[in-house]
Amino acid sequence: MFPWDKQFPFGQSGFTKQLNKMNPKEVENYIQQVMKNVFGGDYSHGDFPSQGEYSQKESPNIRKPEIFETSDYVYVNIPLTDTDREAIKLQHTTHQLFIINFPKESEQTKYMLPSPVKRKGTKARFLDDRIEIQFIKLSENSLSEIDIT
């Protein structure tokens, strides 16, 4: 059995006693001090740096696609501008859609598809302010049997 009484990974026999005696205000002050030392500034309002430059926040110029599936198809609707229409190119694998020259020239955007799709038979058409892409779902999932030894 694993020696749980050693308080892995801390190795201190009184760690749980210490933890139970701690005042929540002291813990908050300690965390604020560590955040200030590591990142600089005041993060008492939840404005952590990880919510800034490292997060997956949406850029105002990127238009979010609408991706949904039916029993036979996967549809992707992407809002476009007139300049996007001229330069955009589409590629896909069985699980991903690649949009080349989107949102800017010489950039590539990748979207995961909710289901595997066929390599052939995909249709795309421009509508008023968007492009609609229709994929045929892959009906056969290739299953492999695994021998158990």
C-alpha positions as CSV (number, residue, x, y, z in Angstrom):
1,M,0.0,0.0,0.0
2,F,1.0,3.6,-0.6
3,P,2.1,5.4,2.6
4,W,-0.5,8.1,2.6
5,D,0.4,9.2,6.1
6,K,3.6,10.8,4.7
7,Q,1.5,13.6,3.0
8,F,3.0,13.1,-0.4
9,P,4.5,15.3,-2.0
10,F,5.0,17.5,1.0
11,G,6.8,15.1,3.4
12,Q,5.6,17.0,6.4
13,S,3.8,15.1,9.1
14,G,1.9,18.1,10.3
15,F,0.9,19.5,6.9
16,T,-2.8,18.7,7.2
17,K,-2.9,20.2,10.7
18,Q,-1.2,23.4,9.4
19,L,-3.7,23.5,6.5
20,N,-6.7,23.2,8.8
21,K,-5.4,26.0,11.1
22,M,-4.9,28.5,8.2
23,N,-7.0,31.6,8.1
24,P,-8.6,32.1,4.6
25,K,-7.6,35.8,4.6
26,E,-4.0,34.8,5.2
27,V,-4.2,32.4,2.3
28,E,-5.6,35.1,0.1
29,N,-2.9,37.5,1.1
30,Y,-0.2,34.9,0.4
31,I,-1.6,34.2,-3.1
32,Q,-1.8,37.9,-3.9
33,Q,1.8,38.3,-2.8
34,V,3.0,35.4,-4.9
35,M,1.0,36.7,-7.9
36,K,2.6,40.2,-7.4
37,N,6.1,38.7,-7.2
38,V,5.7,36.5,-10.3
39,F,3.6,38.7,-12.6
40,G,3.9,42.2,-11.0
41,G,0.9,44.4,-10.4
42,D,-2.3,43.9,-8.4
43,Y,-4.5,40.9,-9.3
44,S,-7.0,41.2,-6.5
45,H,-9.9,41.6,-9.0
46,G,-9.2,38.4,-10.9
47,D,-7.3,40.1,-13.8
48,F,-4.7,37.4,-14.0
49,P,-2.2,37.5,-16.9
50,S,-3.3,34.2,-18.2
51,Q,-6.6,35.8,-19.2
52,G,-4.6,38.3,-21.3
53,E,-2.0,37.5,-23.9
54,Y,-1.9,33.7,-23.3
55,S,-5.6,33.0,-23.4
56,Q,-7.8,32.0,-26.4
57,K,-9.7,35.2,-26.4
58,E,-11.4,36.0,-29.6
59,S,-9.8,38.7,-31.8
60,P,-12.4,41.3,-32.9
61,N,-11.6,40.7,-36.6
62,I,-12.1,36.9,-36.4
63,R,-15.6,35.8,-37.2
64,K,-16.7,32.6,-35.4
65,P,-18.1,29.8,-37.6
66,E,-21.3,27.9,-37.0
67,I,-20.5,24.2,-37.1
68,F,-23.3,21.6,-36.8
69,E,-24.2,18.1,-38.0
70,T,-27.2,16.2,-39.1
71,S,-27.6,12.5,-39.5
72,D,-25.9,12.6,-42.9
73,Y,-24.0,15.8,-43.2
74,V,-21.7,18.2,-41.3
75,Y,-22.3,21.9,-42.1
76,V,-19.9,24.8,-41.5
77,N,-21.2,28.4,-42.0
78,I,-18.5,31.1,-41.9
79,P,-19.2,34.8,-42.0
80,L,-17.2,36.5,-44.8
81,T,-16.6,40.0,-46.2
82,D,-16.3,40.7,-49.9
83,T,-12.5,40.8,-49.7
84,D,-12.5,37.4,-48.1
85,R,-14.4,35.9,-51.0
86,E,-11.7,36.6,-53.5
87,A,-8.7,35.1,-51.6
88,I,-10.2,32.3,-49.6
89,K,-9.2,28.6,-50.2
90,L,-10.6,25.5,-48.5
91,Q,-8.9,22.2,-47.7
92,H,-10.0,19.4,-45.3
93,T,-9.1,16.1,-43.8
94,T,-11.5,13.6,-42.4
95,H,-11.5,15.6,-39.1
96,Q,-10.4,19.2,-39.8
97,L,-11.3,22.1,-42.1
98,F,-8.4,24.4,-43.2
99,I,-9.3,27.9,-44.5
100,I,-6.4,29.5,-46.2
101,N,-6.1,33.3,-46.5
102,F,-8.5,33.7,-43.6
103,P,-8.9,36.0,-41.7
104,K,-6.0,37.7,-43.4
105,E,-4.0,37.1,-46.5
106,S,-1.3,34.4,-46.0
107,E,-2.9,33.1,-42.8
108,Q,-4.6,29.8,-42.1
109,T,-7.4,29.0,-39.8
110,K,-8.2,25.4,-38.6
111,Y,-11.5,24.1,-37.3
112,M,-12.2,20.6,-35.9
113,L,-15.2,18.9,-37.4
114,P,-17.6,17.2,-35.0
115,S,-17.7,13.9,-37.0
116,P,-15.4,12.2,-39.5
117,V,-16.3,13.2,-43.1
118,K,-15.6,11.7,-46.5
119,R,-12.7,13.0,-48.6
120,K,-14.9,13.4,-51.7
121,G,-18.3,15.0,-52.2
122,T,-17.8,18.2,-50.2
123,K,-19.8,21.2,-51.5
124,A,-19.2,24.9,-50.8
125,R,-21.2,27.9,-51.8
126,F,-21.2,31.6,-51.2
127,L,-24.3,33.1,-49.7
128,D,-25.0,36.8,-49.0
129,D,-22.5,37.3,-46.2
130,R,-21.1,33.9,-45.6
131,I,-19.8,30.7,-47.1
132,E,-21.6,27.4,-46.4
133,I,-19.7,24.2,-46.6
134,Q,-21.5,20.8,-46.7
135,F,-19.5,17.6,-45.8
136,I,-20.8,14.1,-46.2
137,K,-20.4,12.2,-42.9
138,L,-18.3,9.1,-43.0
139,S,-20.9,6.3,-42.3
140,E,-18.4,3.5,-41.7
141,N,-16.2,3.8,-38.7
142,S,-13.3,1.5,-39.3
143,L,-13.2,-0.7,-36.2
144,S,-10.3,-3.0,-35.3
145,E,-10.6,-5.9,-32.9
146,I,-8.0,-6.1,-30.3
147,D,-6.7,-9.4,-28.9
148,I,-6.5,-9.6,-25.2
149,T,-3.6,-11.7,-23.9
